[in-house]
Amino acid sequence: MDYFLNVSVDGISHLEVALINVVRFALSVFERASFYVINLIFPSAKFKTYSN
């Protein structure tokens, strides 16, 4: 439990950093999947995709 209460130099705990990374990863995966599905359903529509 002390590990999760440990605070890094920027004042954010390691648990918060891990949660932020998980959320960012899930959002990027969901974004790519949604663009893929949209392009499958509407192949004529051109959606601008961008990578991080």
Secondary structure by P-SEA (a helix, b strand, c coil): cccccccccccccaaaaaaaaaaaaaaaaaaaaaaaaaaaacccbbbbbbcc
